[in-house]
Structures are given as structure tokens and as C-alpha cells.
Amino acid sequence: MQGLAQMAIERPKLIKVLSNIQSDWSAEIAFTYHILNTFAHVFHMRQRKVLSDNEWTGWLQLMKSAFEQGKIKEYWESNLELEK
């Protein structure tokens, strides 16, 4: 899956092969979508008690930093259609 995600980020037009969504995504949008999906997966792993407290602390710090310092918050609040 990591390889597929990397290909989709490098060439976002390939995303339409897996999902019939807009095909004019930039690499930045594709990467944002992948990061948000990863964060959601990590959160659900925490809920299922798969992550240790130490692992969760590291992920939580990364997520907070991304939202505070990066542009990911802007995308989160925009019309990025994550349900697709």
C-alpha cells in the first residue's frame, strides 16, 4: 500500500484508476489526503489500544505540529472531499 500511495502522490492523475474522483489534483492535494488518512488510521489504532502510550504521544505531537505549522489545517477546513 505504501508504494501505491507514493505513486498516487507523485502522479495524482493515477488516483482515478482506484476512485472516479476529480483527476486534476495536484501532488500537494494528493499528499494532504494521504496524510489525513494516515492520521485517521493512527487515531483508530489508538482507540483499539494497538498503540502504546509512547507511540501515541509521538503521533499526537506530529499531528499537532502539522496542524499548527503546516498548511494541512487550511485543507482540512476547505472543501477537500475526504469522503470520496
Order of alpha helices (4+ residues) and beta strands (2+ residues): alpha-alpha-alpha-alpha-alpha
